[in-house]
Amino acid sequence: MQRGTLKTSIMALGLLAGSAYAQTPAATVATMPQQTQGTVTATSPYQAAPDATVHLSAPKSQSCGIFETCENTKIGLGKGDFLIRLSALGVITNNTSSSVNIKGGPAAGNQGHITATNQVAPEFTFEYFFTDNISLDLIAASTRHEAKAHNTSAQALLKNGDLGSFWVLPPTLTVAWHFRPHKRFNPYLGVGLTVAFFHNASPAQPNASLRLFDHLKPQTTVGPSFNAGFDYQVVGNWFFNMDVKQILLHTPIYVNHRDNPTTGGRIHARDSINPTTVSAGIEYRF
């Protein structure tokens, strides 16, 4: 009787233990904190911020140095371009023909010839492109030259055949045709007009008792010019220019003694200076 009661009790305890074990997971889930359940269920309306190191980049700089060639730098020259150029100018006086006419005194008559010396000076040029191929430029320069007499009997009255010195300002307006617009290397040919203004003329000072003249006056002269050259883009808006011009100038030069009626002392000289100019310089496009 007692054995039966003990066996029944053990069986009852086993059933209770099995029932408690089966109910443990449900109880555990039911007692989890609310914040833990929130991390498992993705129901939040907020989104994570993007990674700035991946999705964002600094804006590109739009500045371009004056001595830099940038993406927006125009290559070559063309319509609307305006340039200022500074060059070293060499003036070669050809003196192709000249004459000396001495009036009055024992040395009267046509004899000998005169020459004007070569010179080097700075030159400024302003140029504007009306089309891609056609430009108009104006040069400004002033050079000093000396005039010398040769093979004339009046030379004995002069100091080393020196007639004196003068300055010339020959502004030249040129229309040029450019063969390769919008290219770094752009050769051209041009034709223009030169007006030669003479200033600061100074006669030579020969022996005071024998001097033949005290006045030197070259006359303003107009003549055509022809030129050839090229522009080459070095960097950015900076260009190198090389130019050769042939100018035709037949210049009258009057030399006289204004206060010596005895000898007359007047020399009429004419010189076909016909200078060839060679220039090389740097220009900037605005």
BAFI-3210 file (N, C-alpha, C; in Angstrom, 3 decimals, decimal comma, padded with zeros to 6 digits):
// residues 286
n [1|2|3|4|5|6|7|8|9|10|11|12|13|14|15|16|17|18|19|20|21|22|23|24|25|26|27|28|29|30|31|32|33|34|35|36|37|38|39|40|41|42|43|44|45|46|47|48|49|50|51|52|53|54|55|56|57|58|59|60|61|62|63|64|65|66|67|68|69|70|71|72|73|74|75|76|77|78|79|80|81|82|83|84|85|86|87|88|89|90|91|92|93|94|95|96|97|98|99|100|101|102|103|104|105|106|107|108|109|110|111|112|113|114|115|116|117|118|119|120|121|122|123|124|125|126|127|128|129|130|131|132|133|134|135|136|137|138|139|140|141|142|143|144|145|146|147|148|149|150|151|152|153|154|155|156|157|158|159|160|161|162|163|164|165|166|167|168|169|170|171|172|173|174|175|176|177|178|179|180|181|182|183|184|185|186|187|188|189|190|191|192|193|194|195|196|197|198|199|200|201|202|203|204|205|206|207|208|209|210|211|212|213|214|215|216|217|218|219|220|221|222|223|224|225|226|227|228|229|230|231|232|233|234|235|236|237|238|239|240|241|242|243|244|245|246|247|248|249|250|251|252|253|254|255|256|257|258|259|260|261|262|263|264|265|266|267|268|269|270|271|272|273|274|275|276|277|278|279|280|281|282|283|284|285|286]
n.u [000,830|001,882|004,072|002,785|001,674|003,995|005,149|003,220|003,440|006,024|005,744|003,943|005,467|007,364|005,794|005,048|007,545|008,291|006,278|006,895|009,440|008,800|007,412|009,275|010,799|008,827|008,166|010,569|010,927|008,748|009,468|011,544|013,310|011,860|013,487|015,303|013,698|013,112|015,467|015,573|013,329|012,938|011,447|011,695|011,272|013,478|016,529|019,924|022,699|024,449|027,786|030,160|032,727|032,649|030,519|030,608|032,485|035,098|034,539|035,837|038,599|038,203|040,022|042,677|046,013|048,005|050,123|049,473|048,133|044,903|041,802|039,838|041,257|041,710|042,853|045,292|044,794|042,047|038,879|037,938|040,033|042,380|045,569|048,596|051,884|055,358|058,436|061,813|063,360|064,978|066,387|067,238|068,815|068,588|069,374|069,094|069,199|070,489|071,040|073,046|072,829|074,532|074,189|075,396|078,545|081,951|081,739|079,494|076,861|075,679|076,594|078,078|076,680|074,431|074,064|072,069|072,361|072,106|069,873|068,766|065,919|063,216|059,866|056,369|053,304|049,932|047,213|044,306|041,838|039,633|038,318|038,630|040,817|041,723|043,520|044,239|046,947|048,933|052,018|054,377|057,253|060,454|063,409|066,899|069,028|072,035|073,174|075,306|077,654|079,012|081,685|081,688|082,685|082,089|082,461|084,891|084,492|083,078|082,806|084,268|082,524|080,021|076,650|074,791|072,333|069,172|065,846|063,339|059,892|057,981|054,951|053,128|050,518|048,994|047,396|046,763|046,837|046,052|047,070|046,520|044,213|043,282|045,252|048,301|050,683|050,871|051,265|051,597|050,841|051,191|050,111|050,726|050,727|053,074|053,884|056,370|057,560|059,818|061,961|063,648|065,998|069,434|072,016|075,360|078,440|080,652|083,894|083,805|084,450|084,356|082,030|079,349|076,641|073,899|071,588|069,337|066,965|064,930|062,196|058,712|057,560|055,712|054,970|054,543|054,289|055,377|054,906|055,860|055,369|055,011|052,931|053,250|051,808|052,805|052,285|049,238|047,707|049,866|052,055|054,620|056,186|057,380|058,555|058,944|059,473|059,286|059,842|059,087|060,622|061,289|063,160|063,303|065,960|066,892|069,569|071,058|072,614|071,415|072,140|074,141|074,590|076,578|077,961|075,788|075,350|073,652|072,341|070,711|069,495|068,586|067,361|066,786|065,807|064,446|063,910|064,519|062,857|063,257|061,775|061,338|059,392|057,340|053,899|050,640|047,377|044,248]
n.v [-001,179|001,251|001,333|001,681|004,173|005,814|005,450|006,575|009,207|009,938|009,808|011,853|014,091|014,010|014,585|017,217|018,522|018,189|019,675|022,260|022,722|022,729|025,112|027,173|028,658|030,353|031,939|033,210|034,809|036,443|037,999|039,664|042,795|045,930|047,579|045,755|044,171|046,158|046,520|044,276|044,257|046,063|048,695|051,420|054,862|056,445|057,116|056,078|058,429|059,529|058,485|060,890|060,938|059,327|059,986|062,757|065,505|067,964|071,141|071,886|074,082|077,248|079,132|080,567|080,937|083,765|082,958|080,428|077,693|076,844|074,910|076,557|078,303|079,996|078,634|079,762|082,598|084,781|086,090|089,125|089,255|091,186|092,584|093,565|094,406|094,188|094,838|094,220|096,287|096,403|098,640|098,768|100,730|101,055|102,885|103,165|104,903|108,190|111,744|114,725|118,125|120,957|124,326|127,459|129,076|127,776|125,033|124,325|122,425|119,161|116,440|113,539|111,596|110,744|109,040|107,311|106,135|102,803|101,514|100,587|099,978|100,097|098,851|099,391|097,693|097,618|095,538|094,330|091,857|091,673|089,678|086,068|085,776|088,312|091,117|094,286|096,368|098,698|100,260|101,753|103,591|105,147|106,249|107,133|108,597|109,112|111,332|111,192|112,607|111,706|111,450|114,117|117,492|119,271|117,942|118,392|120,598|119,736|117,906|114,972|114,295|114,534|115,279|115,656|114,751|113,062|112,355|109,915|109,269|106,762|105,906|103,051|101,636|098,582|096,065|092,699|089,284|086,308|082,991|080,622|080,540|080,191|078,375|077,311|078,092|080,660|081,998|085,053|087,546|090,950|094,315|097,819|101,294|103,851|106,715|108,959|110,922|113,477|114,587|116,605|117,265|117,772|119,760|119,108|120,298|121,882|123,430|126,672|128,980|128,132|126,879|125,423|125,213|125,619|124,429|121,724|119,782|117,210|116,131|115,415|112,210|109,950|106,555|103,234|100,006|096,621|093,456|090,451|087,697|085,873|084,511|082,865|080,842|080,773|080,264|080,152|083,261|084,435|085,310|084,758|086,867|087,381|089,593|091,053|093,930|095,792|098,992|101,735|104,676|107,785|110,328|113,828|115,991|118,928|121,120|123,983|127,290|129,693|132,333|133,234|134,886|135,193|132,843|131,398|128,674|126,340|123,099|120,651|117,613|114,279|111,183|107,826|106,133|103,760|101,679|098,453|096,705|094,698|092,814|091,359|090,004|089,916|089,325|090,081|088,790|090,280]
n.w [000,000|000,872|-000,934|-003,336|-003,032|-002,866|-005,400|-006,967|-006,173|-007,108|-009,886|-010,255|-009,563|-011,671|-013,897|-013,323|-013,405|-016,132|-017,348|-016,453|-017,625|-020,368|-020,609|-020,225|-022,427|-023,625|-021,455|-021,056|-023,409|-023,151|-021,004|-021,951|-022,240|-023,491|-025,115|-026,239|-027,909|-029,734|-031,192|-032,696|-034,351|-037,306|-037,463|-037,314|-038,465|-039,144|-041,054|-041,579|-041,557|-044,545|-045,526|-045,379|-046,407|-048,564|-050,272|-050,724|-052,191|-052,457|-054,096|-057,393|-058,048|-059,663|-060,393|-062,372|-062,996|-064,156|-065,660|-066,586|-068,468|-068,810|-068,566|-069,647|-071,231|-074,251|-077,252|-079,488|-081,785|-082,615|-083,794|-082,210|-080,401|-078,538|-078,424|-076,769|-077,436|-076,671|-078,022|-079,154|-081,399|-084,477|-086,769|-090,032|-092,215|-095,600|-097,578|-100,418|-102,596|-103,068|-103,069|-103,322|-103,414|-103,717|-103,181|-104,136|-103,460|-103,803|-103,963|-105,304|-106,885|-108,072|-106,304|-104,819|-102,069|-099,340|-096,195|-093,749|-090,434|-088,908|-086,301|-082,955|-080,930|-078,454|-079,090|-079,293|-079,825|-080,850|-081,333|-083,019|-083,660|-086,211|-087,580|-087,630|-089,286|-090,103|-089,008|-087,445|-086,871|-084,957|-084,764|-082,542|-082,214|-081,697|-083,154|-083,189|-085,564|-087,472|-089,984|-092,755|-095,027|-098,201|-100,541|-101,493|-102,265|-100,352|-098,097|-096,935|-095,445|-093,397|-090,338|-090,354|-092,414|-091,311|-091,152|-089,171|-086,656|-086,169|-084,968|-085,576|-085,790|-086,698|-087,053|-087,962|-089,708|-090,116|-092,032|-091,644|-092,773|-091,266|-091,272|-089,795|-087,779|-084,305|-083,684|-082,157|-083,452|-085,728|-088,691|-090,690|-093,239|-094,290|-095,197|-095,230|-094,126|-093,671|-091,808|-091,494|-089,014|-088,262|-085,660|-083,168|-084,607|-085,119|-086,260|-087,442|-085,941|-087,494|-088,266|-086,991|-088,472|-091,062|-091,463|-093,220|-092,862|-090,542|-089,941|-089,920|-091,428|-091,833|-093,875|-093,282|-094,196|-096,244|-096,823|-098,294|-096,635|-096,113|-094,675|-092,856|-090,645|-087,516|-084,890|-081,769|-079,384|-076,139|-073,315|-071,522|-071,994|-073,197|-075,835|-078,303|-080,647|-083,933|-086,370|-089,587|-091,465|-094,498|-095,353|-097,418|-097,876|-099,078|-098,362|-098,077|-097,166|-095,762|-095,588|-094,410|-094,203|-092,367|-091,910|-093,634|-096,260|-098,137|-098,949|-099,514|-098,835|-098,866|-098,756|-100,475|-099,852|-100,600|-099,518|-100,029|-097,672|-097,012|-094,911|-093,423|-091,009|-088,148|-085,693|-082,437|-079,910|-076,866|-076,350|-074,986|-074,614|-074,172]
ca.u [000,000|002,809|004,847|001,926|001,515|005,289|005,324|002,281|003,993|007,183|005,216|003,313|006,559|007,945|004,896|005,142|008,851|008,229|005,423|007,630|010,517|008,200|006,919|010,372|011,117|007,776|008,282|011,781|010,655|007,758|010,079|012,644|013,075|011,289|014,505|015,915|012,810|013,182|016,653|015,361|012,306|013,336|010,230|011,937|011,200|014,716|017,563|021,298|023,315|025,439|029,206|030,627|034,006|032,411|029,525|030,815|033,837|035,281|034,389|037,075|038,947|037,996|041,054|043,722|047,088|048,294|051,124|049,007|047,186|043,849|040,777|039,080|042,157|041,489|044,072|045,488|044,192|040,879|037,996|037,704|041,227|043,141|046,895|049,622|053,177|056,601|059,448|063,102|063,265|066,188|066,103|068,355|068,598|069,193|069,972|069,207|069,623|070,500|071,727|073,423|072,895|075,073|073,869|076,197|079,912|082,798|081,426|078,139|076,619|075,214|077,728|078,079|075,450|074,391|073,521|071,576|072,873|071,167|069,551|067,977|065,046|061,999|058,700|055,065|052,337|048,555|046,616|042,933|041,359|038,255|037,821|039,630|041,977|042,139|043,805|044,777|047,870|049,607|053,280|054,888|058,659|061,211|064,828|067,827|069,945|073,000|073,301|076,694|077,883|080,095|082,152|081,331|083,732|081,676|082,817|086,063|084,031|082,320|083,589|084,121|081,379|078,822|075,637|074,054|071,504|067,740|064,982|062,195|058,751|057,268|053,792|052,776|049,237|049,108|046,343|047,440|046,051|046,609|046,758|046,108|043,531|043,012|046,356|049,402|051,587|049,995|051,994|050,760|051,390|050,446|050,463|050,319|051,142|053,953|054,082|057,591|057,706|061,174|062,006|064,933|067,116|070,551|073,078|076,731|079,126|081,977|084,703|082,907|084,770|084,128|080,823|078,518|075,216|073,553|070,186|069,102|065,514|064,289|060,772|057,764|057,489|054,703|055,312|053,918|055,086|054,994|055,498|055,597|055,756|054,210|052,649|053,278|051,280|053,784|051,537|048,106|047,441|051,146|052,492|055,882|055,985|058,534|057,991|059,875|058,791|060,026|059,176|059,630|060,639|062,209|063,103|064,054|066,680|067,373|070,651|071,459|073,136|070,367|072,659|075,351|074,182|077,733|078,185|074,520|075,428|072,442|072,493|069,477|069,838|067,466|067,844|065,802|066,218|063,843|064,404|064,004|062,767|063,151|061,395|060,990|058,876|056,313|052,603|049,627|046,004|043,260]
ca.v [000,000|002,392|001,378|002,222|005,623|006,440|005,408|007,556|010,556|010,174|010,026|013,178|015,087|013,999|015,302|018,657|019,016|018,262|020,799|023,524|022,844|023,052|026,476|028,113|029,597|031,346|032,877|034,004|035,802|037,378|038,888|040,436|044,253|046,516|048,083|044,641|043,828|047,213|046,328|043,143|044,615|047,297|049,440|052,858|055,645|057,205|056,467|056,415|059,516|059,017|058,641|062,083|060,674|058,544|060,566|064,182|065,889|069,421|071,703|072,167|075,501|077,853|080,140|080,211|081,909|084,531|082,228|079,051|077,319|076,113|074,309|077,592|079,160|079,861|078,300|080,561|083,920|084,817|087,258|089,777|089,301|092,433|092,299|094,595|093,742|094,919|094,161|094,845|096,643|096,780|099,391|098,696|101,727|100,534|104,000|102,620|105,978|109,501|112,771|115,923|119,287|122,101|125,580|128,585|128,812|127,052|123,598|124,177|121,377|117,855|115,547|112,699|111,041|110,694|107,810|107,363|104,973|101,833|101,795|099,613|100,673|099,346|099,099|098,994|097,361|097,361|094,758|093,859|090,922|091,909|088,331|085,067|085,875|089,682|091,968|095,624|096,717|099,993|100,225|103,045|103,528|106,325|105,905|108,223|108,264|110,130|111,489|111,442|112,917|110,910|111,788|115,480|118,449|119,959|117,108|118,972|121,622|119,065|117,088|113,551|114,120|114,429|116,307|115,832|113,619|113,336|111,290|109,660|108,551|106,250|105,044|102,230|100,943|097,395|095,055|091,414|088,057|085,221|081,759|079,495|081,007|079,225|077,430|077,903|078,735|081,354|082,946|086,061|088,518|092,188|095,504|098,962|102,645|104,471|108,164|109,211|112,273|113,708|115,549|116,782|117,265|118,581|119,801|118,913|121,538|121,944|124,597|127,825|129,966|127,569|126,047|125,601|125,208|125,566|123,997|120,385|119,556|116,167|116,390|114,328|111,336|108,894|105,467|101,935|099,001|095,223|092,704|089,023|087,296|084,807|084,510|081,520|080,854|080,165|079,734|081,000|084,296|085,017|084,897|085,274|087,393|087,725|090,377|091,739|094,906|096,585|100,291|102,537|106,085|108,646|111,465|115,059|116,553|120,268|121,597|125,303|128,278|130,699|133,694|133,426|135,145|135,230|131,513|130,717|127,604|125,516|121,739|119,889|116,192|113,335|109,840|106,732|105,339|102,436|100,807|097,122|096,580|093,335|092,904|090,127|090,430|089,179|090,005|089,536|088,900|090,687]
ca.w [000,000|000,952|-002,185|-004,392|-002,793|-003,210|-006,868|-007,537|-005,889|-007,989|-011,212|-010,261|-009,582|-013,027|-014,805|-013,014|-013,893|-017,610|-017,745|-016,190|-018,639|-021,665|-020,598|-019,941|-023,540|-023,771|-020,350|-021,251|-024,456|-022,644|-020,019|-022,545|-022,178|-024,700|-026,017|-026,957|-029,001|-030,759|-032,032|-033,582|-035,322|-038,015|-037,764|-037,089|-039,722|-039,356|-041,848|-041,177|-042,338|-045,511|-045,195|-046,103|-047,080|-049,765|-051,162|-050,908|-052,614|-052,481|-055,457|-058,101|-058,095|-060,967|-060,616|-063,330|-062,893|-065,369|-066,432|-066,686|-069,514|-068,115|-069,419|-070,348|-072,005|-075,694|-077,991|-080,688|-081,894|-083,482|-083,772|-080,935|-079,560|-078,494|-077,896|-076,614|-077,634|-076,445|-078,836|-079,461|-082,817|-085,190|-087,997|-090,978|-093,267|-096,828|-098,331|-101,777|-103,509|-102,438|-103,847|-102,595|-104,293|-102,972|-103,856|-103,679|-103,059|-104,756|-104,014|-105,810|-107,865|-107,606|-106,077|-103,619|-101,517|-097,886|-095,611|-092,369|-089,715|-088,335|-084,902|-082,195|-079,977|-078,084|-079,933|-078,777|-080,867|-080,430|-082,423|-082,799|-084,678|-086,647|-087,887|-087,270|-090,171|-090,405|-087,858|-087,699|-085,795|-085,000|-084,037|-082,092|-081,828|-082,124|-083,230|-083,499|-086,659|-087,893|-091,441|-093,148|-096,438|-098,797|-101,898|-101,876|-101,925|-099,136|-096,961|-096,296|-094,534|-092,353|-089,425|-090,709|-093,295|-090,485|-091,349|-087,923|-086,216|-086,090|-084,469|-086,440|-085,212|-087,887|-086,799|-089,132|-089,581|-090,965|-092,099|-091,841|-092,956|-090,455|-091,993|-088,953|-086,564|-083,229|-083,584|-081,389|-084,409|-086,659|-089,546|-091,340|-094,182|-094,145|-095,963|-094,428|-094,490|-092,680|-091,827|-090,735|-088,471|-087,786|-084,563|-082,480|-085,555|-084,636|-087,266|-086,961|-085,612|-088,118|-087,935|-086,949|-089,512|-092,389|-091,470|-094,407|-092,496|-089,121|-089,875|-090,473|-091,359|-092,651|-094,096|-093,033|-095,372|-096,220|-097,730|-098,015|-095,920|-096,322|-093,571|-092,655|-089,299|-086,912|-083,455|-081,185|-078,015|-075,239|-072,179|-071,194|-072,991|-073,597|-077,166|-078,840|-081,997|-084,783|-087,464|-090,495|-092,317|-095,482|-095,471|-098,506|-097,489|-099,836|-097,443|-098,354|-096,021|-096,100|-094,745|-094,891|-093,282|-092,462|-091,725|-094,424|-097,641|-099,036|-099,516|-099,788|-097,844|-098,809|-099,269|-100,607|-099,929|-100,584|-099,212|-099,990|-096,507|-097,245|-093,834|-093,099|-089,555|-087,618|-084,277|-081,718|-078,613|-076,134|-076,377|-074,085|-075,114|-073,174]
c.u [000,873|003,645|004,016|001,780|002,775|005,482|004,443|002,818|005,133|006,703|004,600|004,362|007,191|007,075|004,962|006,427|008,836|007,389|006,139|008,710|009,978|007,760|008,025|010,677|010,081|007,877|009,467|011,550|009,716|008,371|011,236|012,326|012,602|012,363|015,187|015,045|012,891|014,371|016,479|014,375|012,644|012,093|010,423|011,903|012,500|015,738|018,932|021,867|024,346|026,864|029,793|031,908|033,817|031,555|029,751|032,251|033,899|035,132|035,741|037,325|038,801|039,071|042,106|044,784|047,388|049,325|050,769|048,091|046,146|042,808|040,022|039,955|041,951|042,820|044,139|044,757|043,014|040,053|037,788|038,916|041,918|044,458|047,719|050,973|054,332|057,716|060,764|063,137|064,641|065,831|067,360|068,050|069,338|069,854|070,174|069,598|069,559|071,245|072,005|073,572|073,324|074,837|074,733|077,594|080,665|082,461|080,050|078,042|076,105|076,408|077,518|076,706|075,527|073,803|073,022|071,970|071,744|070,917|068,735|067,171|063,902|060,832|057,449|054,122|050,982|047,842|045,224|042,501|039,893|037,567|038,886|040,913|042,533|042,343|044,344|045,705|048,537|050,871|053,690|056,323|059,332|062,693|065,661|068,817|070,895|073,091|074,735|076,773|079,091|080,403|081,642|082,422|083,375|082,065|084,018|085,669|083,268|083,256|083,302|082,898|080,061|077,885|074,865|073,246|070,046|067,028|063,808|061,145|057,896|056,072|053,355|051,492|049,215|047,865|047,012|046,436|046,767|046,122|046,208|045,443|043,262|044,026|047,501|050,389|050,750|050,797|051,049|051,567|050,546|050,943|049,949|050,846|051,947|053,998|055,275|057,657|059,118|061,164|063,403|066,120|068,200|071,668|074,445|077,367|080,534|082,729|083,853|083,178|084,472|082,797|079,903|077,039|075,061|072,122|070,037|067,626|065,066|062,785|059,925|057,530|056,435|055,093|054,630|054,868|054,511|055,653|055,081|056,052|054,914|054,006|052,704|052,838|052,227|053,089|050,401|047,791|048,707|051,597|053,873|055,638|057,320|057,986|059,108|059,064|059,776|059,238|059,875|059,492|061,710|062,161|063,917|064,704|067,263|068,416|071,058|072,037|072,212|070,907|073,924|074,979|075,335|077,925|076,885|074,361|074,207|072,710|071,108|069,871|068,557|068,037|066,684|066,225|065,711|064,255|063,742|063,995|062,560|062,842|061,068|060,529|057,814|055,030|051,630|048,242|045,065|041,871]
c.v [001,239|002,518|001,990|003,717|006,356|006,501|006,450|008,951|010,894|010,489|011,422|014,263|015,168|014,759|016,807|019,262|019,161|019,419|022,122|023,754|023,275|024,492|027,504|029,057|030,670|032,388|033,793|035,105|036,863|038,378|039,673|041,916|044,795|047,005|046,991|044,235|044,879|047,044|045,189|043,512|045,960|048,059|050,953|053,622|056,384|056,389|056,917|057,504|058,941|059,286|059,785|061,828|059,918|059,306|062,049|064,445|067,408|069,945|072,023|073,681|076,036|078,893|079,624|081,299|082,577|083,830|080,741|078,875|076,402|075,584|075,361|078,562|078,921|079,615|079,140|081,886|083,887|086,068|087,784|089,882|090,664|092,158|093,571|093,892|094,704|094,150|094,929|095,042|097,024|097,445|099,391|099,667|101,270|101,623|103,610|103,669|107,297|110,474|113,973|117,055|120,498|123,361|126,702|128,159|127,993|125,587|123,349|123,056|120,105|116,929|114,741|112,187|111,059|109,357|108,102|106,064|104,058|102,158|100,662|100,372|099,764|099,746|098,606|098,743|097,088|096,689|094,276|092,987|091,207|090,604|087,342|085,232|087,286|090,481|093,313|095,957|098,055|099,895|101,644|102,849|104,806|105,983|107,124|107,762|109,430|110,138|111,876|111,697|112,131|111,434|113,156|116,435|119,235|119,184|117,681|120,037|121,029|118,266|115,621|113,309|114,074|115,589|116,603|114,594|114,042|112,117|111,137|108,848|108,060|105,362|104,343|101,462|099,805|096,521|093,724|090,284|086,929|083,890|080,636|080,000|079,861|078,083|078,114|078,641|079,329|082,369|083,923|086,877|089,781|093,291|096,704|100,273|103,236|105,974|108,458|110,677|112,420|114,790|115,574|116,657|118,226|118,586|119,574|120,273|121,535|123,191|125,865|128,812|129,459|126,834|126,426|125,715|125,243|125,083|122,646|120,070|118,461|116,426|115,161|113,536|110,256|107,815|104,161|101,017|097,618|094,402|091,244|088,665|086,139|085,086|083,066|081,615|080,077|079,485|080,698|081,969|085,019|084,415|085,478|085,710|087,691|088,407|091,042|092,661|095,526|097,865|101,101|104,016|106,824|110,023|112,665|115,574|117,892|120,704|122,966|126,159|129,479|132,133|133,956|133,657|135,114|133,891|130,848|129,564|126,735|124,162|121,096|118,424|115,365|111,939|108,861|105,793|103,912|101,424|099,436|097,015|095,114|093,456|091,524|090,542|089,535|090,001|089,296|089,803|089,253|090,158]
c.w [000,000|-000,314|-003,298|-004,243|-003,166|-004,702|-007,518|-007,339|-006,816|-009,388|-011,308|-010,318|-010,969|-013,992|-014,582|-013,547|-015,403|-018,059|-017,534|-017,227|-019,991|-021,715|-020,432|-021,116|-023,689|-022,692|-020,529|-022,270|-023,947|-021,697|-020,587|-022,476|-023,523|-025,666|-026,801|-028,123|-030,114|-031,674|-033,001|-034,682|-035,948|-038,437|-037,602|-038,409|-040,042|-040,138|-041,368|-042,087|-043,313|-045,049|-046,026|-046,877|-048,376|-050,766|-051,453|-051,329|-052,690|-053,904|-056,072|-058,155|-059,519|-061,299|-061,580|-063,287|-064,224|-066,252|-066,537|-067,890|-068,882|-069,104|-070,230|-071,127|-073,498|-076,393|-079,260|-080,646|-082,860|-083,245|-082,358|-080,038|-079,675|-077,798|-077,764|-076,629|-077,332|-077,132|-078,815|-080,972|-083,358|-086,511|-088,866|-092,118|-094,526|-097,672|-099,797|-102,810|-102,772|-103,336|-102,970|-103,605|-103,458|-103,784|-103,260|-103,270|-104,067|-104,908|-104,589|-106,828|-107,223|-107,469|-104,804|-103,224|-099,988|-097,438|-094,201|-091,679|-089,230|-086,861|-084,304|-081,143|-079,558|-078,977|-079,236|-079,951|-080,233|-081,602|-082,037|-083,967|-084,983|-087,034|-087,424|-088,078|-090,327|-089,118|-088,327|-086,545|-086,058|-084,172|-083,680|-081,610|-082,303|-082,062|-083,632|-084,562|-086,926|-089,409|-091,770|-094,652|-096,946|-100,201|-102,372|-101,438|-100,671|-097,895|-096,219|-095,282|-093,357|-091,462|-089,712|-091,585|-092,563|-090,757|-090,067|-087,586|-086,156|-085,508|-085,427|-085,672|-086,384|-087,540|-088,085|-088,841|-090,593|-090,877|-092,448|-091,994|-092,224|-091,010|-091,111|-087,663|-085,605|-083,213|-082,831|-082,293|-085,531|-087,483|-090,235|-092,338|-094,074|-095,054|-095,176|-094,961|-093,337|-092,894|-090,919|-090,329|-087,895|-086,710|-083,944|-083,435|-085,061|-085,674|-086,633|-086,694|-086,216|-087,652|-088,056|-088,074|-090,911|-092,513|-092,628|-094,051|-090,983|-088,917|-090,573|-090,308|-092,323|-092,729|-093,772|-094,320|-095,175|-097,221|-097,358|-097,241|-096,189|-095,216|-093,577|-091,250|-088,809|-085,427|-082,975|-079,729|-077,109|-074,072|-071,867|-072,327|-073,437|-074,928|-077,467|-080,277|-082,661|-086,022|-088,263|-091,396|-093,297|-095,715|-096,560|-098,158|-098,288|-099,170|-097,916|-097,064|-096,450|-095,071|-095,263|-093,773|-093,391|-092,416|-092,532|-095,884|-098,618|-099,731|-099,939|-098,830|-097,763|-099,462|-099,304|-100,796|-099,890|-100,375|-099,208|-098,871|-096,629|-096,167|-093,816|-091,580|-089,175|-086,132|-083,717|-080,334|-078,039|-076,141|-075,453|-074,650|-073,955|-073,551]
res [m|q|r|g|t|l|k|t|s|i|m|a|l|g|l|l|a|g|s|a|y|a|q|t|p|a|a|t|v|a|t|m|p|q|q|t|q|g|t|v|t|a|t|s|p|y|q|a|a|p|d|a|t|v|h|l|s|a|p|k|s|q|s|c|g|i|f|e|t|c|e|n|t|k|i|g|l|g|k|g|d|f|l|i|r|l|s|a|l|g|v|i|t|n|n|t|s|s|s|v|n|i|k|g|g|p|a|a|g|n|q|g|h|i|t|a|t|n|q|v|a|p|e|f|t|f|e|y|f|f|t|d|n|i|s|l|d|l|i|a|a|s|t|r|h|e|a|k|a|h|n|t|s|a|q|a|l|l|k|n|g|d|l|g|s|f|w|v|l|p|p|t|l|t|v|a|w|h|f|r|p|h|k|r|f|n|p|y|l|g|v|g|l|t|v|a|f|f|h|n|a|s|p|a|q|p|n|a|s|l|r|l|f|d|h|l|k|p|q|t|t|v|g|p|s|f|n|a|g|f|d|y|q|v|v|g|n|w|f|f|n|m|d|v|k|q|i|l|l|h|t|p|i|y|v|n|h|r|d|n|p|t|t|g|g|r|i|h|a|r|d|s|i|n|p|t|t|v|s|a|g|i|e|y|r|f]
***
